[in-house]
């Protein structure tokens, strides 16, 4: 079984989403929306209303004459049901 949630993404831009009851996580690239929903509900004991995902890519880096390979990763926007909160993001 894959580990679905890798880490929460805590940035200034994502704090705006937190006020809209949406939390952002870096997830495994092979994870599906249903797997992400189940992982967040079981890890934080909350009710998830909607999951949106984005495939992101880092920039390629130059090392001399060669270019490093581009690394891809996946970001998930998890919207919780009204009244639900994740306390992990409250202190940030």
C-alpha positions, 0 to 999 in steps of 0.5 A, a space after each residue: 500500500 502506498 503512503 498517500 499523504 506525504 506532508 502538509 503544505 503550509 505557505 502564506 498563499 495556502 493560509 488563505 485556503 485555510 480560511 475557506 476551510 480548504 487544506 493543501 497537502 503534498 500527496 503520492 503521485 499515484 494516489 487517487 481522489 478517493 484514496 486521498 479522501 479516505 486517508 485524510 478522514 482517517 488521519 485527522 478524523 474529519 469529514 471531507 466534502 471535496 478533493 481537487 488535485 494538481 500535478 506540479 513539476 519542478 524546474 529542471 536544473 543545469 549542472 554544467 552541460 547537462 540538465 537534471 531530470 524534471 521532478 513531478 509531484 502532486 498537490 491535493 486541495 481538501 475541502 472539509 465539511 462545514 464546522 470541521 477543522 484540522 488543528 495541525 494548520 491552526 498554529 501556522 
